[in-house]
Amino acid sequence: MGANHYDLELEKLAEKATDKLLMADTFDKPAFDTLYNYLTGKAVELRDESVLSKQILACLRQASGAIHSRSEYVPAARDNIAIADRFEVLLDLLITGQDPAGRKPGIPRIV
């Protein structure tokens, strides 16, 4: 199965992180870290693709949105709001076809 096909593992990881936060108001940082790392691996595989799976795009957007929306009510989400920004940056890198490993925060890129 290709990286751009429907991914049951991604679905499970999203349930453990995003769905848990939205349904139970429980922020599980290790689950979000695992989800982010999994999506980063997919982004590396897909950086040269012109068509991207809606599942992957939705997962990135939902992870960021869930953290932002619950940060007002869940202190752990508020304390980890930077994780939402990481998902947004990863989405931007995926859209532009850049390698997530090639981006170093705080260091300007030389093009």
N, CA, C and O atoms as CSV, one atom per row, in Angstrom:
chain,resi,resn,atom,element,x,y,z
A,1,MET,N,N,0.848,-1.183,0.000
A,1,MET,CA,C,0.000,0.000,0.000
A,1,MET,C,C,0.894,1.247,0.000
A,1,MET,O,O,1.877,1.314,0.738
A,2,GLY,N,N,0.546,2.217,-0.823
A,2,GLY,CA,C,1.332,3.433,-0.923
A,2,GLY,C,C,1.043,4.411,0.213
A,2,GLY,O,O,0.037,4.298,0.914
A,3,ALA,N,N,1.932,5.355,0.372
A,3,ALA,CA,C,1.808,6.347,1.448
A,3,ALA,C,C,0.604,7.255,1.258
A,3,ALA,O,O,0.158,7.906,2.203
A,4,ASN,N,N,0.072,7.301,0.034
A,4,ASN,CA,C,-1.032,8.201,-0.264
A,4,ASN,C,C,-2.392,7.511,-0.212
A,4,ASN,O,O,-3.415,8.147,-0.464
A,5,HIS,N,N,-2.416,6.217,0.111
A,5,HIS,CA,C,-3.664,5.465,0.209
A,5,HIS,C,C,-4.245,5.590,1.618
A,5,HIS,O,O,-3.573,6.033,2.550
A,6,TYR,N,N,-5.523,5.184,1.746
A,6,TYR,CA,C,-6.149,5.256,3.067
A,6,TYR,C,C,-5.330,4.418,4.041
A,6,TYR,O,O,-4.923,3.299,3.727
A,7,ASP,N,N,-5.096,4.973,5.222
A,7,ASP,CA,C,-4.155,4.399,6.179
A,7,ASP,C,C,-4.870,4.111,7.500
A,7,ASP,O,O,-5.261,5.031,8.219
A,8,LEU,N,N,-5.034,2.835,7.806
A,8,LEU,CA,C,-5.698,2.448,9.053
A,8,LEU,C,C,-4.857,2.796,10.277
A,8,LEU,O,O,-5.402,3.136,11.327
A,9,GLU,N,N,-3.547,2.714,10.151
A,9,GLU,CA,C,-2.666,3.078,11.269
A,9,GLU,C,C,-2.805,4.565,11.603
A,9,GLU,O,O,-2.856,4.947,12.772
A,10,LEU,N,N,-2.864,5.383,10.576
A,10,LEU,CA,C,-3.061,6.816,10.787
A,10,LEU,C,C,-4.399,7.075,11.470
A,10,LEU,O,O,-4.496,7.931,12.348
A,11,GLU,N,N,-5.411,6.347,11.072
A,11,GLU,CA,C,-6.730,6.488,11.697
A,11,GLU,C,C,-6.666,6.164,13.190
A,11,GLU,O,O,-7.252,6.877,14.004
A,12,LYS,N,N,-5.963,5.098,13.550
A,12,LYS,CA,C,-5.820,4.713,14.960
A,12,LYS,C,C,-5.048,5.766,15.754
A,12,LYS,O,O,-5.421,6.111,16.875
A,13,LEU,N,N,-3.982,6.264,15.165
A,13,LEU,CA,C,-3.176,7.281,15.852
A,13,LEU,C,C,-3.977,8.566,16.060
A,13,LEU,O,O,-3.869,9.208,17.105
A,14,ALA,N,N,-4.771,8.936,15.071
A,14,ALA,CA,C,-5.605,10.135,15.191
A,14,ALA,C,C,-6.661,9.951,16.279
A,14,ALA,O,O,-6.966,10.887,17.019
A,15,GLU,N,N,-7.212,8.759,16.373
A,15,GLU,CA,C,-8.196,8.485,17.428
A,15,GLU,C,C,-7.576,8.645,18.810
A,15,GLU,O,O,-8.189,9.221,19.709
A,16,LYS,N,N,-6.354,8.131,18.978
A,16,LYS,CA,C,-5.681,8.195,20.276
A,16,LYS,C,C,-5.316,9.625,20.673
A,16,LYS,O,O,-5.237,9.939,21.860
A,17,ALA,N,N,-5.098,10.473,19.703
A,17,ALA,CA,C,-4.682,11.848,19.997
A,17,ALA,C,C,-5.853,12.818,19.858
A,17,ALA,O,O,-6.386,13.309,20.854
A,18,THR,N,N,-6.241,13.085,18.631
A,18,THR,CA,C,-7.248,14.105,18.339
A,18,THR,C,C,-8.624,13.754,18.894
A,18,THR,O,O,-9.245,14.566,19.580
A,19,ASP,N,N,-9.098,12.555,18.599
A,19,ASP,CA,C,-10.441,12.174,19.046
A,19,ASP,C,C,-10.531,12.139,20.570
A,19,ASP,O,O,-11.544,12.535,21.147
A,20,LYS,N,N,-9.469,11.666,21.216
A,20,LYS,CA,C,-9.454,11.620,22.680
A,20,LYS,C,C,-9.551,13.025,23.269
A,20,LYS,O,O,-10.245,13.244,24.262
A,21,LEU,N,N,-8.853,13.971,22.652
A,21,LEU,CA,C,-8.911,15.354,23.122
A,21,LEU,C,C,-10.301,15.938,22.910
A,21,LEU,O,O,-10.837,16.605,23.796
A,22,LEU,N,N,-10.886,15.691,21.745
A,22,LEU,CA,C,-12.189,16.267,21.435
A,22,LEU,C,C,-13.334,15.629,22.223
A,22,LEU,O,O,-14.278,16.314,22.615
A,23,MET,N,N,-13.250,14.322,22.453
A,23,MET,CA,C,-14.366,13.631,23.109
A,23,MET,C,C,-14.245,13.585,24.630
A,23,MET,O,O,-15.249,13.648,25.340
A,24,ALA,N,N,-13.027,13.477,25.122
A,24,ALA,CA,C,-12.846,13.303,26.566
A,24,ALA,C,C,-12.132,14.482,27.219
A,24,ALA,O,O,-11.879,14.462,28.424
A,25,ASP,N,N,-11.805,15.514,26.429
A,25,ASP,CA,C,-11.050,16.662,26.946
A,25,ASP,C,C,-9.789,16.212,27.683
A,25,ASP,O,O,-9.445,16.740,28.741
A,26,THR,N,N,-9.108,15.217,27.095
A,26,THR,CA,C,-7.876,14.686,27.660
A,26,THR,C,C,-6.758,14.874,26.643
A,26,THR,O,O,-6.799,14.303,25.553
A,27,PHE,N,N,-5.766,15.672,27.001
A,27,PHE,CA,C,-4.634,15.911,26.103
A,27,PHE,C,C,-3.552,14.881,26.408
A,27,PHE,O,O,-3.020,14.838,27.517
A,28,ASP,N,N,-3.232,14.054,25.417
A,28,ASP,CA,C,-2.232,12.998,25.556
A,28,ASP,C,C,-1.025,13.381,24.706
A,28,ASP,O,O,-0.985,13.091,23.510
A,29,LYS,N,N,-0.043,14.034,25.326
A,29,LYS,CA,C,1.119,14.529,24.585
A,29,LYS,C,C,1.865,13.416,23.848
A,29,LYS,O,O,2.211,13.600,22.681
A,30,PRO,N,N,2.127,12.269,24.480
A,30,PRO,CA,C,2.809,11.206,23.721
A,30,PRO,C,C,2.017,10.756,22.488
A,30,PRO,O,O,2.612,10.423,21.463
A,31,ALA,N,N,0.697,10.742,22.576
A,31,ALA,CA,C,-0.118,10.357,21.417
A,31,ALA,C,C,0.017,11.390,20.300
A,31,ALA,O,O,0.112,11.025,19.128
A,32,PHE,N,N,0.028,12.668,20.651
A,32,PHE,CA,C,0.200,13.704,19.632
A,32,PHE,C,C,1.614,13.651,19.044
A,32,PHE,O,O,1.793,13.865,17.845
A,33,ASP,N,N,2.610,13.371,19.874
A,33,ASP,CA,C,3.981,13.245,19.363
A,33,ASP,C,C,4.095,12.068,18.395
A,33,ASP,O,O,4.745,12.177,17.355
A,34,THR,N,N,3.463,10.942,18.738
A,34,THR,CA,C,3.484,9.772,17.859
A,34,THR,C,C,2.783,10.080,16.533
A,34,THR,O,O,3.274,9.717,15.465
A,35,LEU,N,N,1.642,10.746,16.614
A,35,LEU,CA,C,0.911,11.136,15.408
A,35,LEU,C,C,1.761,12.057,14.544
A,35,LEU,O,O,1.837,11.872,13.329
A,36,TYR,N,N,2.398,13.043,15.157
A,36,TYR,CA,C,3.242,13.978,14.415
A,36,TYR,C,C,4.401,13.248,13.729
A,36,TYR,O,O,4.686,13.493,12.556
A,37,ASN,N,N,5.059,12.363,14.457
A,37,ASN,CA,C,6.191,11.630,13.879
A,37,ASN,C,C,5.744,10.746,12.719
A,37,ASN,O,O,6.449,10.637,11.715
A,38,TYR,N,N,4.588,10.119,12.848
A,38,TYR,CA,C,4.060,9.281,11.776
A,38,TYR,C,C,3.752,10.131,10.540
A,38,TYR,O,O,4.081,9.750,9.417
A,39,LEU,N,N,3.122,11.273,10.760
A,39,LEU,CA,C,2.796,12.157,9.639
A,39,LEU,C,C,4.047,12.755,9.003
A,39,LEU,O,O,4.075,12.999,7.796
A,40,THR,N,N,5.069,12.989,9.801
A,40,THR,CA,C,6.333,13.488,9.251
A,40,THR,C,C,6.927,12.450,8.301
A,40,THR,O,O,7.428,12.801,7.232
A,41,GLY,N,N,6.875,11.187,8.683
A,41,GLY,CA,C,7.352,10.121,7.799
A,41,GLY,C,C,6.570,10.079,6.494
A,41,GLY,O,O,7.144,9.894,5.422
A,42,LYS,N,N,5.272,10.249,6.593
A,42,LYS,CA,C,4.441,10.286,5.379
A,42,LYS,C,C,4.805,11.495,4.519
A,42,LYS,O,O,4.861,11.392,3.294
A,43,ALA,N,N,5.051,12.632,5.152
A,43,ALA,CA,C,5.393,13.847,4.409
A,43,ALA,C,C,6.685,13.660,3.615
A,43,ALA,O,O,6.807,14.149,2.492
A,44,VAL,N,N,7.638,12.956,4.200
A,44,VAL,CA,C,8.890,12.683,3.493
A,44,VAL,C,C,8.611,11.811,2.262
A,44,VAL,O,O,9.142,12.070,1.181
A,45,GLU,N,N,7.785,10.788,2.427
A,45,GLU,CA,C,7.457,9.893,1.313
A,45,GLU,C,C,6.674,10.607,0.213
A,45,GLU,O,O,6.796,10.257,-0.961
A,46,LEU,N,N,5.872,11.603,0.584
A,46,LEU,CA,C,4.948,12.237,-0.359
A,46,LEU,C,C,5.422,13.584,-0.890
A,46,LEU,O,O,4.682,14.241,-1.622
A,47,ARG,N,N,6.612,14.008,-0.551
A,47,ARG,CA,C,7.024,15.371,-0.901
A,47,ARG,C,C,7.057,15.631,-2.407
A,47,ARG,O,O,6.952,16.780,-2.837
A,48,ASP,N,N,7.200,14.585,-3.203
A,48,ASP,CA,C,7.242,14.771,-4.660
A,48,ASP,C,C,5.905,14.488,-5.335
A,48,ASP,O,O,5.808,14.561,-6.560
A,49,GLU,N,N,4.882,14.168,-4.563
A,49,GLU,CA,C,3.564,13.871,-5.119
A,49,GLU,C,C,2.799,15.167,-5.396
A,49,GLU,O,O,2.912,16.141,-4.652
A,50,SER,N,N,2.026,15.159,-6.469
A,50,SER,CA,C,1.224,16.341,-6.787
A,50,SER,C,C,-0.191,16.224,-6.236
A,50,SER,O,O,-0.901,17.226,-6.144
A,51,VAL,N,N,-0.607,15.022,-5.872
A,51,VAL,CA,C,-1.932,14.783,-5.307
A,51,VAL,C,C,-1.738,14.162,-3.929
A,51,VAL,O,O,-0.980,13.204,-3.775
A,52,LEU,N,N,-2.429,14.713,-2.922
A,52,LEU,CA,C,-2.272,14.245,-1.546
A,52,LEU,C,C,-3.596,13.711,-1.008
A,52,LEU,O,O,-4.669,14.218,-1.337
A,53,SER,N,N,-3.499,12.696,-0.190
A,53,SER,CA,C,-4.670,12.071,0.418
A,53,SER,C,C,-5.426,13.058,1.302
A,53,SER,O,O,-4.835,13.779,2.106
A,54,LYS,N,N,-6.741,13.070,1.134
A,54,LYS,CA,C,-7.572,13.917,1.993
A,54,LYS,C,C,-7.462,13.480,3.442
A,54,LYS,O,O,-7.565,14.311,4.344
A,55,GLN,N,N,-7.257,12.207,3.680
A,55,GLN,CA,C,-7.117,11.711,5.046
A,55,GLN,C,C,-5.924,12.370,5.738
A,55,GLN,O,O,-6.027,12.793,6.889
A,56,ILE,N,N,-4.813,12.455,5.047
A,56,ILE,CA,C,-3.603,13.045,5.623
A,56,ILE,C,C,-3.811,14.536,5.866
A,56,ILE,O,O,-3.492,15.045,6.940
A,57,LEU,N,N,-4.339,15.226,4.877
A,57,LEU,CA,C,-4.577,16.661,5.020
A,57,LEU,C,C,-5.555,16.949,6.156
A,57,LEU,O,O,-5.338,17.860,6.955
A,58,ALA,N,N,-6.627,16.170,6.223
A,58,ALA,CA,C,-7.626,16.364,7.275
A,58,ALA,C,C,-7.038,16.072,8.647
A,58,ALA,O,O,-7.328,16.779,9.612
A,59,CYS,N,N,-6.224,15.048,8.739
A,59,CYS,CA,C,-5.621,14.685,10.018
A,59,CYS,C,C,-4.729,15.809,10.542
A,59,CYS,O,O,-4.766,16.132,11.729
A,60,LEU,N,N,-3.943,16.392,9.672
A,60,LEU,CA,C,-3.085,17.509,10.072
A,60,LEU,C,C,-3.910,18.705,10.537
A,60,LEU,O,O,-3.617,19.309,11.569
A,61,ARG,N,N,-4.931,19.038,9.775
A,61,ARG,CA,C,-5.787,20.181,10.108
A,61,ARG,C,C,-6.560,19.925,11.397
A,61,ARG,O,O,-6.689,20.821,12.232
A,62,GLN,N,N,-7.077,18.703,11.563
A,62,GLN,CA,C,-7.869,18.374,12.747
A,62,GLN,C,C,-7.014,18.345,14.014
A,62,GLN,O,O,-7.472,18.770,15.074
A,63,ALA,N,N,-5.797,17.856,13.919
A,63,ALA,CA,C,-4.920,17.824,15.086
A,63,ALA,C,C,-4.645,19.246,15.575
A,63,ALA,O,O,-4.742,19.534,16.768
A,64,SER,N,N,-4.306,20.114,14.651
A,64,SER,CA,C,-4.057,21.508,15.003
A,64,SER,C,C,-5.316,22.174,15.544
A,64,SER,O,O,-5.273,22.856,16.567
A,65,GLY,N,N,-6.429,21.975,14.859
A,65,GLY,CA,C,-7.683,22.598,15.271
A,65,GLY,C,C,-8.166,22.117,16.624
A,65,GLY,O,O,-8.690,22.901,17.415
A,66,ALA,N,N,-7.993,20.820,16.896
A,66,ALA,CA,C,-8.431,20.267,18.182
A,66,ALA,C,C,-7.656,20.889,19.334
A,66,ALA,O,O,-8.237,21.243,20.360
A,67,ILE,N,N,-6.357,21.021,19.168
A,67,ILE,CA,C,-5.537,21.615,20.233
A,67,ILE,C,C,-5.933,23.068,20.442
A,67,ILE,O,O,-6.100,23.508,21.579
A,68,HIS,N,N,-6.084,23.808,19.367
A,68,HIS,CA,C,-6.477,25.218,19.488
A,68,HIS,C,C,-7.859,25.354,20.136
A,68,HIS,O,O,-8.055,26.192,21.015
A,69,SER,N,N,-8.808,24.532,19.701
A,69,SER,CA,C,-10.171,24.679,20.218
A,69,SER,C,C,-10.289,24.272,21.676
A,69,SER,O,O,-11.115,24.826,22.403
A,70,ARG,N,N,-9.494,23.332,22.112
A,70,ARG,CA,C,-9.578,22.873,23.500
A,70,ARG,C,C,-8.617,23.613,24.431
A,70,ARG,O,O,-8.673,23.427,25.646
A,71,SER,N,N,-7.744,24.443,23.879
A,71,SER,CA,C,-6.767,25.136,24.725
A,71,SER,C,C,-7.430,26.082,25.721
A,71,SER,O,O,-6.850,26.400,26.759
A,72,GLU,N,N,-8.629,26.528,25.410
A,72,GLU,CA,C,-9.344,27.411,26.315
A,72,GLU,C,C,-9.865,26.660,27.545
A,72,GLU,O,O,-10.010,27.243,28.620
A,73,TYR,N,N,-10.144,25.363,27.378
A,73,TYR,CA,C,-10.777,24.581,28.439
A,73,TYR,C,C,-9.869,23.551,29.094
A,73,TYR,O,O,-10.064,23.196,30.256
A,74,VAL,N,N,-8.879,23.072,28.352
A,74,VAL,CA,C,-8.009,22.005,28.844
A,74,VAL,C,C,-6.614,22.586,29.080
A,74,VAL,O,O,-5.916,22.927,28.125
A,75,PRO,N,N,-6.206,22.702,30.342
A,75,PRO,CA,C,-4.901,23.316,30.635
A,75,PRO,C,C,-3.725,22.642,29.928
A,75,PRO,O,O,-2.798,23.325,29.493
A,76,ALA,N,N,-3.747,21.323,29.808
A,76,ALA,CA,C,-2.640,20.630,29.136
A,76,ALA,C,C,-2.572,20.992,27.659
A,76,ALA,O,O,-1.482,21.082,27.092
A,77,ALA,N,N,-3.718,21.200,27.035
A,77,ALA,CA,C,-3.727,21.633,25.631
A,77,ALA,C,C,-3.164,23.040,25.517
A,77,ALA,O,O,-2.406,23.340,24.595
A,78,ARG,N,N,-3.536,23.901,26.455
A,78,ARG,CA,C,-3.023,25.273,26.462
A,78,ARG,C,C,-1.505,25.281,26.639
A,78,ARG,O,O,-0.802,26.053,25.988
A,79,ASP,N,N,-1.006,24.418,27.523
A,79,ASP,CA,C,0.433,24.359,27.787
A,79,ASP,C,C,1.225,23.804,26.606
A,79,ASP,O,O,2.431,24.025,26.499
A,80,ASN,N,N,0.540,23.084,25.725
A,80,ASN,CA,C,1.215,22.454,24.573
A,80,ASN,C,C,0.724,23.014,23.249
A,80,ASN,O,O,0.714,22.307,22.241
A,81,ILE,N,N,0.321,24.268,23.244
A,81,ILE,CA,C,-0.222,24.891,22.030
A,81,ILE,C,C,0.803,24.898,20.884
A,81,ILE,O,O,0.426,24.947,19.713
A,82,ALA,N,N,2.079,24.851,21.220
A,82,ALA,CA,C,3.120,24.838,20.184
A,82,ALA,C,C,3.039,23.589,19.315
A,82,ALA,O,O,3.479,23.603,18.165
A,83,ILE,N,N,2.482,22.512,19.855
A,83,ILE,CA,C,2.324,21.288,19.062
A,83,ILE,C,C,1.370,21.543,17.901
A,83,ILE,O,O,1.579,21.024,16.805
A,84,ALA,N,N,0.333,22.332,18.128
A,84,ALA,CA,C,-0.605,22.678,17.054
A,84,ALA,C,C,0.131,23.400,15.930
A,84,ALA,O,O,-0.120,23.150,14.751
A,85,ASP,N,N,1.035,24.290,16.300
A,85,ASP,CA,C,1.817,25.017,15.298
A,85,ASP,C,C,2.697,24.066,14.488
A,85,ASP,O,O,2.889,24.269,13.288
A,86,ARG,N,N,3.230,23.035,15.134
A,86,ARG,CA,C,4.056,22.048,14.423
A,86,ARG,C,C,3.241,21.326,13.356
A,86,ARG,O,O,3.735,21.086,12.254
A,87,PHE,N,N,1.988,20.977,13.678
A,87,PHE,CA,C,1.127,20.323,12.684
A,87,PHE,C,C,0.846,21.267,11.515
A,87,PHE,O,O,0.812,20.826,10.366
A,88,GLU,N,N,0.647,22.547,11.787
A,88,GLU,CA,C,0.392,23.522,10.719
A,88,GLU,C,C,1.610,23.694,9.826
A,88,GLU,O,O,1.479,23.775,8.605
A,89,VAL,N,N,2.788,23.751,10.425
A,89,VAL,CA,C,4.017,23.876,9.639
A,89,VAL,C,C,4.215,22.626,8.781
A,89,VAL,O,O,4.608,22.721,7.619
A,90,LEU,N,N,3.943,21.459,9.359
A,90,LEU,CA,C,4.075,20.217,8.595
A,90,LEU,C,C,3.115,20.206,7.403
A,90,LEU,O,O,3.480,19.761,6.315
A,91,LEU,N,N,1.910,20.686,7.603
A,91,LEU,CA,C,0.951,20.784,6.492
A,91,LEU,C,C,1.494,21.706,5.405
A,91,LEU,O,O,1.428,21.374,4.221
A,92,ASP,N,N,2.024,22.847,5.793
A,92,ASP,CA,C,2.601,23.771,4.812
A,92,ASP,C,C,3.764,23.133,4.055
A,92,ASP,O,O,3.872,23.292,2.839
A,93,LEU,N,N,4.631,22.415,4.761
A,93,LEU,CA,C,5.761,21.753,4.108
A,93,LEU,C,C,5.285,20.671,3.140
A,93,LEU,O,O,5.845,20.507,2.056
A,94,LEU,N,N,4.260,19.943,3.536
A,94,LEU,CA,C,3.712,18.897,2.672
A,94,LEU,C,C,3.117,19.502,1.402
A,94,LEU,O,O,3.316,18.979,0.306
A,95,ILE,N,N,2.400,20.587,1.553
A,95,ILE,CA,C,1.780,21.245,0.403
A,95,ILE,C,C,2.834,21.781,-0.570
A,95,ILE,O,O,2.665,21.697,-1.786
A,96,THR,N,N,3.912,22.327,-0.028
A,96,THR,CA,C,4.947,22.914,-0.888
A,96,THR,C,C,5.993,21.906,-1.339
A,96,THR,O,O,6.901,22.260,-2.091
A,97,GLY,N,N,5.885,20.649,-0.895
A,97,GLY,CA,C,6.811,19.616,-1.337
A,97,GLY,C,C,8.183,19.699,-0.720
A,97,GLY,O,O,9.159,19.235,-1.309
A,98,GLN,N,N,8.273,20.283,0.456
A,98,GLN,CA,C,9.570,20.398,1.130
A,98,GLN,C,C,9.773,19.248,2.101
A,98,GLN,O,O,8.812,18.690,2.632
A,99,ASP,N,N,11.018,18.904,2.324
A,99,ASP,CA,C,11.369,17.839,3.259
A,99,ASP,C,C,11.327,18.389,4.676
A,99,ASP,O,O,12.036,19.348,4.981
A,100,PRO,N,N,10.502,17.799,5.558
A,100,PRO,CA,C,10.434,18.288,6.935
A,100,PRO,C,C,11.777,18.235,7.659
A,100,PRO,O,O,12.035,19.057,8.538
A,101,ALA,N,N,12.632,17.282,7.301
A,101,ALA,CA,C,13.938,17.175,7.951
A,101,ALA,C,C,14.877,18.303,7.528
A,101,ALA,O,O,15.848,18.600,8.223
A,102,GLY,N,N,14.585,18.931,6.384
A,102,GLY,CA,C,15.441,19.998,5.895
A,102,GLY,C,C,15.158,21.343,6.530
A,102,GLY,O,O,15.899,22.303,6.316
A,103,ARG,N,N,14.093,21.421,7.307
A,103,ARG,CA,C,13.722,22.693,7.935
A,103,ARG,C,C,14.178,22.692,9.386
A,103,ARG,O,O,13.809,21.809,10.160
A,104,LYS,N,N,14.977,23.679,9.747
A,104,LYS,CA,C,15.436,23.857,11.110
A,104,LYS,C,C,14.799,25.127,11.681
A,104,LYS,O,O,15.052,26.222,11.178
A,105,PRO,N,N,13.977,24.992,12.724
A,105,PRO,CA,C,13.318,26.185,13.293
A,105,PRO,C,C,14.348,27.205,13.770
A,105,PRO,O,O,15.340,26.862,14.414
A,106,GLY,N,N,14.086,28.465,13.436
A,106,GLY,CA,C,14.941,29.560,13.875
A,106,GLY,C,C,16.155,29.805,12.998
A,106,GLY,O,O,16.914,30.746,13.232
A,107,ILE,N,N,16.345,28.958,11.984
A,107,ILE,CA,C,17.492,29.109,11.087
A,107,ILE,C,C,16.947,29.411,9.697
A,107,ILE,O,O,16.205,28.603,9.139
A,108,PRO,N,N,17.302,30.562,9.130
A,108,PRO,CA,C,16.798,30.896,7.789
A,108,PRO,C,C,17.334,29.941,6.736
A,108,PRO,O,O,18.475,29.484,6.806
A,109,ARG,N,N,16.482,29.652,5.758
A,109,ARG,CA,C,16.899,28.804,4.653
A,109,ARG,C,C,17.611,29.658,3.612
A,109,ARG,O,O,17.234,30.804,3.370
A,110,ILE,N,N,18.623,29.099,3.013
A,110,ILE,CA,C,19.328,29.751,1.908
A,110,ILE,C,C,18.877,29.053,0.639
A,110,ILE,O,O,19.117,27.860,0.451
A,111,VAL,N,N,18.221,29.811,-0.230
A,111,VAL,CA,C,17.679,29.229,-1.448
A,111,VAL,C,C,18.585,29.535,-2.612
A,111,VAL,O,O,18.302,29.128,-3.739
